[in-house]
């Protein structure tokens, strides 16, 4: 499920760069948001399953801390790139290959 979600996220991220119509952008963002939730939920479940219930709170808190830290750093970095390059196209076009490579690594890990 995580690999399929990452594949859809890669596709919708790539579409964000090329879609010009506002209704299509809203649709792409909506699909991205739905599949982001499919991907994000198991991220908190896997450490609990691997480490056991004794470390459930600590592992969920640790995952949450790094998710929030990543969101903060990404928002700042996105602003820096936008100010430097003058557009979001560069960042968004680099996001899709990252999600795609993560999707491929998920499929490889399961095999």
Buried (B, 14 or more C-beta within 10 A) or exposed (E): EBBBBBBBBBBBBBBBBEBEEEEEEEBBBEBBEEBBEBBEEEBBEEBBEEEEEEEBEEBBEEBEEEEEEEEEEEEEEBEEBBEEEEEBBEBBBEBBEEBBEBBBEBEEEEE
